[in-house]
Amino acid sequence: MAKDTMMSWQVGDVKITRIVEIYNFTDNINMTMPDATAEEVIAMKWLHPHYATPEGLQRMNFQGFVVQTPDRNIVVDSCIGAGRERDFDVFCDLPEGFLEDLESLGITRHDVDTVMCTHLHFDHVGWNTYKDPETGEYKPTFPNAKYLFGAKEYKAWQEVIRHDGHHSDNHLVECVDPIVELGLAEFIEADHVIAPGVHCEPSHGHTPGHVHVCIESRGERAVITGDLMHHPMQCAMPHRHATFDMDKDSGKATRMGFVEKYKDSGVVVIGAHFFDPTAGHIETGDDGETWFHGLGL
């Protein structure tokens, strides 16, 4: 995208930075919650102007994250990727820029030691690979990294999802299969420790093996949600079904548990698709309802 859309948050000794590929994407709220309405969005004043338009459209980003610890460079969800053909035009033929933004942090693609994919949807694995202009082959973008895929997640995509007739597997062919074939993948459990102070928690439902990523350093904590939620409105309505959850009841239970665990906790919640500000706190208002309070607001 561009360096001017990057944001960073410091959690103790750990720096977390977002890299945006699609900025300020707007759509009807039922893209996220199938039974939600524009009127509900308009009525939630705290969503405006940052997370919704005056007409009740949701605002969101498609973005990946870089987690820099004192001795590790970790990419969490590598977004969509440049020059790809996907099911919707907005995701097709995106420009280069992700690696340039990464380099603005003082990190080259060779410096990344770990790529953590919260799940295997196309917009969370894209920059796992790049297309070699000479051969047309997809090669690892981060050749010195170990790529972490959930064991349950990977198995589900291979055995069920890939062959269900509802999901294209182009992104697997381009962004996952080459990594596995080269022996760069590590298949992890849902509570995997990625690095000291960085670990996974299970949040199945959106996909069969979905996880989110927790960061703790010097008594400060943050969590990167993955797609257990897509929009801050879901902090107030975690019990509502989500459009893209493969198991909608499990996804609902996951969201409700997540909100209950992290509300009023002081933990910085970084929404994988949240617009600006992407990071904030889940808080309980004076009326007893939960809401998302973006940092700096």
C-alpha positions as CSV (number, residue, x, y, z in Angstrom):
1,M,0.0,0.0,0.0
2,A,2.1,2.9,1.3
3,K,4.2,3.7,4.3
4,D,1.8,6.5,5.3
5,T,-0.8,3.8,6.2
6,M,1.5,1.9,8.6
7,M,0.9,2.1,12.3
8,S,3.0,0.6,15.1
9,W,2.3,-0.2,18.8
10,Q,4.9,-0.8,21.5
11,V,4.2,-3.6,23.9
12,G,7.0,-3.7,26.4
13,D,10.1,-4.6,24.3
14,V,7.9,-5.8,21.4
15,K,7.0,-3.6,18.4
16,I,3.9,-4.5,16.4
17,T,3.4,-2.9,13.0
18,R,0.6,-3.2,10.5
19,I,1.2,-3.3,6.7
20,V,-1.9,-2.4,4.7
21,E,-2.7,-3.7,1.3
22,I,-6.3,-2.5,1.0
23,Y,-7.1,0.6,3.0
24,N,-10.6,2.0,4.0
25,F,-12.6,-0.7,2.2
26,T,-16.4,0.0,2.6
27,D,-19.2,-2.4,2.3
28,N,-22.6,-3.3,3.9
29,I,-22.4,-4.5,7.4
30,N,-24.0,-7.8,6.4
31,M,-20.7,-8.6,4.8
32,T,-19.6,-9.2,8.4
33,M,-22.9,-10.1,10.1
34,P,-25.6,-11.5,7.9
35,D,-28.5,-10.2,9.9
36,A,-27.1,-6.7,10.7
37,T,-28.4,-3.6,9.2
38,A,-27.2,-0.1,8.3
39,E,-29.6,1.3,10.8
40,E,-27.9,-0.6,13.6
41,V,-24.5,0.8,12.5
42,I,-25.8,4.4,12.4
43,A,-27.3,4.0,15.9
44,M,-23.9,3.0,17.4
45,K,-22.4,6.4,17.8
46,W,-19.0,5.1,19.0
47,L,-18.5,3.5,15.5
48,H,-18.4,7.0,13.9
49,P,-16.5,8.3,12.1
50,H,-13.7,5.8,12.3
51,Y,-15.3,2.5,11.8
52,A,-18.4,3.4,9.8
53,T,-19.7,5.9,7.2
54,P,-22.6,8.2,7.9
55,E,-24.7,5.9,5.6
56,G,-24.0,2.9,7.9
57,L,-21.4,1.2,5.8
58,Q,-18.6,-0.6,7.6
59,R,-15.0,0.6,7.1
60,M,-12.2,-2.0,7.2
61,N,-8.6,-2.8,6.1
62,F,-6.9,-5.8,4.6
63,Q,-3.5,-5.9,6.3
64,G,-0.8,-8.0,7.8
65,F,1.4,-7.5,10.9
66,V,5.1,-7.6,11.8
67,V,6.0,-8.5,15.4
68,Q,9.6,-7.5,16.3
69,T,10.9,-8.9,19.5
70,P,14.4,-8.1,20.7
71,D,15.8,-11.0,18.7
72,R,13.0,-12.2,16.4
73,N,11.2,-10.8,13.2
74,I,7.8,-12.4,12.9
75,V,5.2,-11.8,10.2
76,V,1.7,-12.6,11.4
77,D,-0.7,-13.1,8.4
78,S,1.0,-12.1,5.2
79,C,-2.1,-10.5,3.6
80,I,-3.2,-10.9,0.0
81,G,-0.1,-10.6,-2.2
82,A,0.6,-8.6,-5.4
83,G,-0.5,-9.5,-8.9
84,R,-2.9,-12.3,-7.8
85,E,-6.1,-13.5,-9.4
86,R,-8.8,-14.0,-6.7
87,D,-12.5,-14.4,-6.6
88,F,-13.3,-10.7,-6.3
89,D,-11.9,-7.9,-8.3
90,V,-10.9,-5.8,-5.3
91,F,-8.3,-8.5,-4.4
92,C,-6.9,-8.9,-7.9
93,D,-3.7,-7.5,-9.4
94,L,-2.7,-5.5,-6.3
95,P,0.5,-3.5,-6.6
96,E,3.8,-4.2,-5.0
97,G,4.6,-2.4,-1.8
98,F,4.4,-4.9,1.0
99,L,8.1,-5.6,1.0
100,E,9.0,-2.0,0.7
101,D,6.9,-1.2,3.8
102,L,8.6,-4.1,5.6
103,E,12.0,-2.6,4.7
104,S,11.0,0.7,6.1
105,L,11.2,-1.1,9.5
106,G,14.8,-2.0,8.8
107,I,13.8,-5.6,7.9
108,T,14.4,-7.3,4.6
109,R,12.6,-10.4,3.5
110,H,15.7,-12.4,4.4
111,D,15.6,-11.1,8.0
112,V,12.1,-12.6,8.7
113,D,12.6,-15.8,10.8
114,T,9.0,-16.8,11.3
115,V,5.7,-16.5,9.4
116,M,2.6,-17.2,11.5
117,C,-0.7,-17.8,9.7
118,T,-3.7,-17.6,12.0
119,H,-5.6,-19.5,9.3
120,L,-5.4,-20.3,5.7
121,H,-7.8,-17.9,3.9
122,F,-6.3,-16.2,0.9
123,D,-5.9,-12.8,2.6
124,H,-3.8,-14.2,5.4
125,V,-1.2,-16.2,3.3
126,G,-0.6,-14.1,0.2
127,W,2.9,-12.8,0.8
128,N,4.1,-16.3,1.9
129,T,5.3,-16.5,-1.7
130,Y,6.1,-14.3,-4.6
131,K,6.0,-15.0,-8.4
132,D,9.4,-15.4,-9.9
133,P,9.3,-13.1,-13.0
134,E,11.7,-15.3,-14.9
135,T,10.1,-18.8,-14.3
136,G,6.6,-17.9,-13.3
137,E,7.0,-20.2,-10.2
138,Y,5.9,-19.2,-6.7
139,K,8.8,-19.1,-4.4
140,P,9.1,-18.4,-0.6
141,T,9.1,-14.6,0.0
142,F,10.9,-15.2,3.3
143,P,13.5,-17.9,2.5
144,N,15.0,-18.0,6.0
145,A,11.7,-18.3,7.8
146,K,9.9,-21.2,9.3
147,Y,6.2,-21.0,8.3
148,L,3.8,-21.9,11.0
149,F,0.5,-23.5,9.9
150,G,-2.0,-24.9,12.4
151,A,-2.0,-28.7,12.1
152,K,-5.8,-28.9,12.4
153,E,-6.2,-26.0,10.0
154,Y,-4.0,-27.5,7.4
155,K,-5.6,-30.9,7.6
156,A,-9.0,-29.5,7.2
157,W,-8.1,-27.5,4.1
158,Q,-6.4,-30.6,2.6
159,E,-9.1,-33.1,3.4
160,V,-12.4,-31.2,3.4
161,I,-12.4,-27.6,2.4
162,R,-10.2,-27.9,-0.6
163,H,-12.6,-30.4,-2.2
164,D,-16.0,-29.0,-1.0
165,G,-16.8,-27.2,-4.2
166,H,-17.3,-23.9,-2.4
167,H,-13.7,-22.7,-2.0
168,S,-11.1,-22.0,-4.7
169,D,-7.7,-23.5,-3.9
170,N,-5.7,-21.1,-6.0
171,H,-4.2,-19.4,-2.9
172,L,-3.2,-22.8,-1.6
173,V,-1.5,-23.8,-4.8
174,E,0.4,-20.4,-4.9
175,C,1.0,-19.6,-1.2
176,V,0.9,-22.8,0.8
177,D,1.8,-25.8,-1.3
178,P,5.2,-24.4,-2.3
179,I,6.1,-23.8,1.3
180,V,5.2,-27.3,2.3
181,E,6.9,-28.9,-0.7
182,L,10.2,-27.1,0.3
183,G,10.0,-28.3,3.9
184,L,9.6,-24.8,5.3
185,A,6.3,-25.5,7.0
186,E,5.9,-26.5,10.7
187,F,2.5,-27.8,11.7
188,I,1.6,-26.5,15.1
189,E,-0.9,-27.0,17.9
190,A,-3.4,-24.3,18.8
191,D,-1.5,-23.3,21.9
192,H,1.9,-23.1,20.2
193,V,4.6,-20.8,21.7
194,I,6.1,-18.9,18.7
195,A,8.8,-17.1,20.7
196,P,9.3,-16.0,24.3
197,G,6.3,-13.8,25.1
198,V,4.5,-14.6,21.8
199,H,2.0,-17.5,21.7
200,C,-1.2,-18.8,20.1
201,E,-4.6,-19.3,21.6
202,P,-7.3,-21.4,19.9
203,S,-10.2,-19.6,18.3
204,H,-11.8,-22.1,16.0
205,G,-15.0,-21.4,14.2
206,H,-14.1,-19.0,11.5
207,T,-12.1,-21.9,10.1
208,P,-11.6,-25.3,11.7
209,G,-8.1,-24.5,13.2
210,H,-8.2,-20.7,13.5
211,V,-5.9,-19.2,16.2
212,H,-5.1,-15.7,17.5
213,V,-1.8,-14.4,18.6
214,C,-0.9,-13.1,22.1
215,I,2.0,-10.9,22.9
216,E,3.3,-10.1,26.4
217,S,6.4,-8.1,27.4
218,R,7.3,-6.3,30.6
219,G,3.9,-6.7,32.0
220,E,2.1,-5.3,28.9
221,R,-0.1,-7.4,26.7
222,A,-1.7,-7.4,23.3
223,V,-3.6,-9.8,21.0
224,I,-3.9,-9.9,17.2
225,T,-7.4,-11.2,16.5
226,G,-7.0,-13.0,13.2
227,D,-10.5,-13.3,11.8
228,L,-12.4,-14.3,14.9
229,M,-13.9,-10.9,14.3
230,H,-13.8,-8.6,11.3
231,H,-15.3,-5.3,12.6
232,P,-15.4,-3.5,16.0
233,M,-19.2,-3.8,16.0
234,Q,-18.7,-7.5,16.9
235,C,-17.2,-6.5,20.2
236,A,-20.7,-5.2,21.1
237,M,-22.5,-8.1,19.4
238,P,-20.2,-11.2,19.7
239,H,-23.3,-13.4,19.9
240,R,-24.4,-12.6,16.4
241,H,-23.4,-15.0,13.7
242,A,-20.6,-14.0,11.3
243,T,-21.0,-14.3,7.6
244,F,-17.7,-15.9,6.8
245,D,-17.5,-18.3,9.8
246,M,-17.4,-21.8,8.5
247,D,-18.9,-23.1,11.8
248,K,-21.1,-20.3,12.8
249,D,-22.1,-21.6,16.2
250,S,-18.4,-22.3,17.1
251,G,-17.4,-18.9,15.8
252,K,-20.1,-17.2,18.0
253,A,-18.9,-19.1,21.1
254,T,-15.3,-18.1,20.3
255,R,-16.2,-14.4,20.0
256,M,-18.2,-14.4,23.1
257,G,-15.4,-16.1,25.1
258,F,-12.8,-13.7,23.6
259,V,-14.8,-10.6,24.5
260,E,-15.5,-11.9,28.0
261,K,-11.8,-12.7,28.5
262,Y,-10.4,-9.4,27.2
263,K,-12.9,-6.8,28.1
264,D,-11.8,-4.4,30.8
265,S,-8.5,-6.3,30.9
266,G,-6.1,-3.5,29.7
267,V,-5.0,-5.9,26.9
268,V,-4.5,-4.1,23.6
269,V,-6.7,-5.7,21.0
270,I,-5.4,-5.4,17.4
271,G,-8.2,-6.2,14.9
272,A,-6.9,-7.9,11.8
273,H,-9.3,-6.0,9.7
274,F,-10.1,-3.0,11.8
275,F,-9.8,0.4,10.2
276,D,-8.1,3.3,12.1
277,P,-7.3,3.1,14.9
278,T,-6.8,-0.7,14.4
279,A,-5.7,-1.2,18.0
280,G,-7.7,-0.4,21.2
281,H,-9.5,-1.9,24.2
282,I,-12.7,-3.8,24.6
283,E,-14.5,-1.9,27.4
284,T,-17.7,-2.0,29.3
285,G,-19.7,1.2,29.0
286,D,-21.8,2.9,31.7
287,D,-24.8,1.1,30.3
288,G,-23.2,-2.3,30.8
289,E,-22.7,-2.9,27.1
290,T,-19.3,-3.7,25.6
291,W,-17.7,-1.6,22.9
292,F,-14.3,-1.0,21.2
293,H,-12.4,2.0,22.3
294,G,-9.7,2.7,19.7
295,L,-6.3,4.0,20.9
296,G,-6.1,7.7,20.7
297,L,-9.8,8.4,20.6
